[in-house]
Amino acid sequence: MDLKTVAEQAARDLEGKSPQEVLRWAADTFGDRFCLSSSMGDAVMPSLAASVKPGIDVIFLDTGYHFPETIGTRDAVDFVYDVNVRTVLPLLTVTQQDEAEGKDLWRTDPDRCCALRKVEPLGRALEDYDAYASGVRRDESPSRADTPVVQWDAKREMVKVNPIAAWTQADVDAYIEQNEILVNPLVEDGYPSIGCRPCTFRVAPGEDPRSGRWKGSQKSECGLHV
């Protein structure tokens, strides 16, 4: 199977389809070689994936810097939904990273910190799969505006599935309300986009939801989706 060709064809065929239809295609095409990655801002993607592929693996990157609420959301998702949460750790603990790279790398070189604590662990975890799904949406930021529902991830040489790429925040909110979906408590506390604790700040009403990430810097992506 030429995965790149499969991804390009699926991007054309599945544009405009529902998230469930996109996920069904991925589950039928890749079987147990298909998983989901989730940052546990909410359980929208685990809920959708479980409705199509019960028991699906959900990759969660425990960076060592998460809010307690995020860890709690991860545990709740694993308990409530028919998914198998796989927690993946960086190669170095926070203490070991401080010793090797200098204290608080997230402050001195956030790109390097994300590479060590997010990008490398995800790449390692995805070695067991041919395709993975994310909750990336086009309306989240200009860098994500052209996100296809299926794409070729050249960096990891695998298929990336973005079932809710075309959804707006209103669509997400409606799905959460209609299906009583678990949501990270931090969302109601002013954190609409949740990452690591040192690099995530509250957002004022009306501000860009992602403006609380790496506030005061030019950084807007951790590197997982670019």
Secondary structure, 3 states (H helix, E strand, C coil): CCHHHHHHHHHHHHCCCCHHHHHHHHHHHHHHHEEEECCCCECHHHHHHHHHCCCEEEEEECCCCCCHHHHHHHHHHHHHCCEEEEEECCCCCHHHHHHHHCCCHHHHCHHHHHHHHHHHHHHHHHHHCCEEECCCCHHHCHHHCCCCCEEEECCCCEEEECCCCCCCHHHHHHHHHHHCCCECHHHHHCCCCCCCHHHECCCCCCCCHHHHECCCCCCCCCCCCC
